[in-house]
Amino acid sequence: MTATALHQRLASLGAELGPYAGAETALSFSGAGSELHALYTSAGLFDLGWRGKIVVTGQDRARWLNGMLTNNIRDLPLNHGNYNFLLNSQGRILGDMYVYNRGEYLLLDTDQAQVPAIMKTLDHFIIMDDVELSDSSETLTAIGVCGPNAASVLQTTILETAGIAAAALQPLELRDLRIHSFGITIARGPEQKPDWYEVWVGSAHAPAIWELLTKAGAQPVGANALELWRILHGIPRYGQDIRERDLPQETEQSQALNFTKGCYVGQEIVERIRSRGQVHRKFAGFEFESDIPALGKIEDNGRVVAEITSVAQAPTDAAEKVVGLGYVRRETGLPGTVIQFNGEAGKIVDLPFAFHVDHRK
């Protein structure tokens, strides 16, 4: 497993290290509770070296990739991105990614764990096209800042001298600039990730950016707290909540789909679902009364009524609340409906979770 560019620096800070999304990174610094507090109330700083970067070049890149993915790549404005699924011919999801138009190339941003399979699948469809794929994950890494103070941290440390306002960036918009003697890219997260910013930087310069943001008051955060934050915001993760057997409309991630762009691999199935009616199940949130339930499918009289894909204990004002993500049958999946999960009562709720999180715990 690949160690991130910040691995040694994180180890020197006493971080608990381990695997996440296909790379070795920091799992925890001071505990998920205090780190979640930073993500909600100030500015959390985290290694994003577990995200991989695939560069797509060649004159046919936009047309070709537009025929491979579920969103509109052809009309992406310069230095903007969108969220995409990669499907097989049966409409099943083989991977997910953000795609950015970088002018002379397209950049695919996805988990390190997905990079080999995505590159292999895409490469299989390059036939007579002028397209080339290259993995830039080792030379280009990223550092994340998230929280209500994230924009001000970036503003005072990096953006002020460049005349760029972090808060003015649109979701999935990029800005290139130079700091000291090297170039970096500032990326704003999608709408589903409020107050989320990324600094893309050459791997050799990642420790310098980390130090700069730490001195500005950003608190180091590990993958355990990020995973809890992800679940509380109702954001599915490929390999955990989205799998190859799932269909795009089941995931409720409509921002990944474009119905006017034309043909792409799996498009016939996606369009058939849209024109003939919804799929039988949908992605949803669950609140449980007490114990953490086991992951997996829940059956009632031999029929699958729900499936739990992620669970977490969330600190609230009153007590810890057990929450989860997964799938439920549409006809029984109305918010407020209570389902028995192998003896454990669970209530279906809208996402993201709306209860007040006590981030001090």
N, C-alpha and C positions, 0 to 999 in steps of 0.2 A: 504494500500500500504506500502511496506517495505521501511524503511529509510536506506540509505547506512551506512556503517561503519564510514564514514567521515562526516556524516550529522551534528553532533554537532560542529565539528571543522569548517566546512564550514559556519555554522550559526554564529559562533563567529567572522568570518572574514567579516560579513555583506553581505554575498552572498544572492541574490534573490533565494529562494528555490521553487521547484515545481516538478511535475512528469515528468519523461522521461524514456521511454522504460520499464516501469513497476516498477520503484523505485523513491523515493523522493531524489533529489540531487540538486546541484547548477545549476541554469539556467544561471546566469550572475553574474559577479563581478564588472566589470567596463564598460560593454557594449560590444555588439557583435563585433563592429568595431575594437576597440583596442585589443580585445582578438583574433580576426582573424589575426590581425597584428602579434601577437606573434607566432601563428601557422605557418605563412608563412615566418617570418624573423628571429625568435630567437628560443625560446622553450616555448611552452604552456604546462601547468600542469593541469591535470583534473582528476576528480573522475570517476572511471570506476566501481563503485559499482552497477551500473545498469546492469552490465553483470552478468549472473548467471553461476554457475559451477556445472555440473553433473558428478559424478564419476561412472564409469562402471567397476565392478570387476567380478571375476569368470573365470574359465578355458576356457569357451567358448566365452569370450567377443569379441575377434577379429573376429572370424568366424561369430558370430551372428550379430554383428554390421555391418560387411561388407555386410550382406544380408539385412540390413535395410536402408542404406544410399547410396547416389549416387556416392561417391568417393571411392577410394581404401584404406580401413582401414587396411586390412590384411597385406599389405606390408609397412606400415608407419615406417620409421626409428625411433629409440629411440629418444625421445625429439624433435620430429618434428610433424607438424600438416598439415592439409589440410581443405579446405572449402567444406561443404556438404549441400545437401538438404535432407529433409525427405519428402517422397511422399506418397500419397495414391495409391490404386490399379489402379486408373484412370490417374496416372501420375501428379496429381495436388500437389502443394507444401504446405505441412503442417507446415513447419518450416525450418529455416536455422541455421547453427552452424559451428564452427571450432572444429575439433577433433584432440587431441594430444595423442601420444603414450608416456605414462609415465612409461613404464616398467611393473610394477605390476598392473597397471590399465590404462584405457583410460579416458581422461577428455574431456567433451563436454562444450564448451564455447558459450553462446548464450545470448540474451536479457533476463532480468528477466521476462518480460511479456510473454515470450515463454516457460519458464521452466515447469509450470504445465501441459500444453497441450503436450509438447514433452515427458515428463516423463510418462504421461498417455498412449500416443500412443505406446511408446516403451514397456512399461510394458505389454501391451495387447498381444504382440508378444513373450513374454518369456513363453515358454510352458514347454518343458523338458530340457531346456538349463541351464547350470551352469552360470548364469548371475545375477548380482544384481545391481540395480540403487540406488544412494543416492544423495540427493541435498546438496552440500557443500557451497551454496551461502552465508550462514550466517557466516561461519567460515573462508572462503577464499575470499578475495576481490582483487581489482586491482586498480592501479593508472597509468594513462597514461602520457607520455611525447611525444610531437610531434613538429617538426620544424627542421630547418637546424642545430640548436645548440643542439638538443636533445641528440645525441650520446655523445657529449663532456660533457654535464651536467651529464649524467649517468657515464661517464668515470671517472670524477674527484671526484664524490661523492660516488660511489658504486663499480665500476668495476676495478679500477686501482689496488687496493690491492689484488684483486683476480686473476690478470693477464689475464683478459678477455677483448677483444676489442669489443665494442658495434657494430662498423661498420662492423666487421667480421661476425656477426651473419647472417645467411641466413633468408629469409622470412619464418615466422612461425616456427622458431627454438627457443628452450628454453635452458636456462642455469640456473642451481641451484647453489646457494652460500649462505654463511652466512655473516650477517652484525651485528655487536655488538653481541647480544646473541641469535639471531633468524634467521631462514632461510627465504629466498626469492627466487623467480624465475624471471628471466628477459626473456621477450618474445619480439621478433621482429614482427612487423605487416606484413600483406601480401603485395604483390607487388602493389596492388591497393592503399595502404596507405603508401606513401613514408615518410621517416623520422619519423615513428610511432613506439614507444616502449611502453611496459607495464611492470610494476613491480607487480607481484602477491605476496601477503603477507597475513599472518594471520590477521583477522580483528582487533584484539587487538593492532597490531603494525602498522596499517595503518597511524595513526597520526604522528608517528615518521618518517616514510618515507616521508610523505608530507612535514614536516618541513625541513628535510634534503635537498630535492629538491628545496624547496622555497628559502632557504639560498644560494643555488648555482646559483640563478638567474632565475629559471623557473617562468613564470607568470601564476597565476591561471586563468583558462579558464572554462566557464560554458557550459552547454549543448546547449544553443542557438547558440554560435559560432561554436561548433562542428557540429551542424546540418547544418549550412551554409557551413562549410568546406566539409562536406559529399556530399552535393548537387553539389558543385563546382567540386568535384572530380568524380562525376557521379557514386556514390556508392549507390545502392538501399538498402532500409531498409525494413525488413519483417514487415508486418502490415501496411506499408505506400505505398511502391512501389511494393512489392511482396506480393501477397495475395493467399488464398487457391484456387482461380479460375485460377491462372496462371500456365502455363507449363514451365518447366526448360529452354527450348531453347528460349522461348519468352523473358526471362530476360537478355539474352546475357552474362550470367555468366558461361562461358564455363569451368572456373577453378573448378567448382563444380561437373563436370561430368567426369566419367571414363568409356570408352566403351570396356575395355578388362577384367574387374574384375570379370565378371560373373553375376549371377542373384541377384536381389534385388527387394524390393517392388516398383512397378511402372516402372521397367526396360523395360518391353515389350513396353510400350507407348513411352518411351524415345528413344528406338532403332527404333521403327517404324517411328518416326519423322525423325530420322537421315537417315534411308535408303530410305524413300519415298520422302524426300524433306523437306524444311523448313516450319515452322509454318507461319501463315498469318500475324503476327504482331511481332514487336521487341521493346525492350527497347531503348530509345533515349533521347537526350537532346533537349531543346527548348530555343530559345531566342525570347523575346517578345518586341514589339516596345515601349510600354509605361506602361499601367496599368497591375496590377497583375490579371491574369485570375482566375476564379473559378476552383477548382479541379473537376474532373469528365470527363465523356465521351463527345466527340465532334462528332456530327452527320452531315452528308451532304446527303440530300434527303433520310432520314431514314436509312442511313448506317453509322456505327461508323467508323470514319477515324482516330481518335486519342483519347488518354486519358491522362489527366494530373494528376499525383499522388503527386508531390512535387513542390513547388514554393519558390523562394527566391529573394530578392533584393541584388545584388552583387555590391559593390563599385568598379568602374574602374577609369582609369586615366581621362576619359572625364566626365562621370556622372554615376549615378547608373544604372545598367542594370538588367532587370527582366529576370530571367532564370527559367527553370523548368525541371523536369524529368517526364517520362511517357512512353506511348506506341504509336506506329504509324504503320499503315499498311505497309508491306514491299514494295509493289509495288509503294507506294507514299512516301516512307520514305527516299529518298536519301538526303544526306547532302546538304543544300542550298535551299531545297524545302520550299516554303512558304505556310502555311495553315491558313485558317481563323478559329479562335477559338471563335465562337459566336461573331463575329465582331471585334475581336482583332487579328491582324496579328502576326503569330509566325513562325520563321524559324527553320527548323530541323538542328541540328549540331551534330558533333561527340563528344563523351565523352572521357576523361574529357573536360570541357570547356577550350578553348585555349586562351581566351582574358586575358590581363594583369589586375590583380586585384590590385586596389589601397588600400592597407591594412591600410593606415593612416586614412581613413574615418570611 
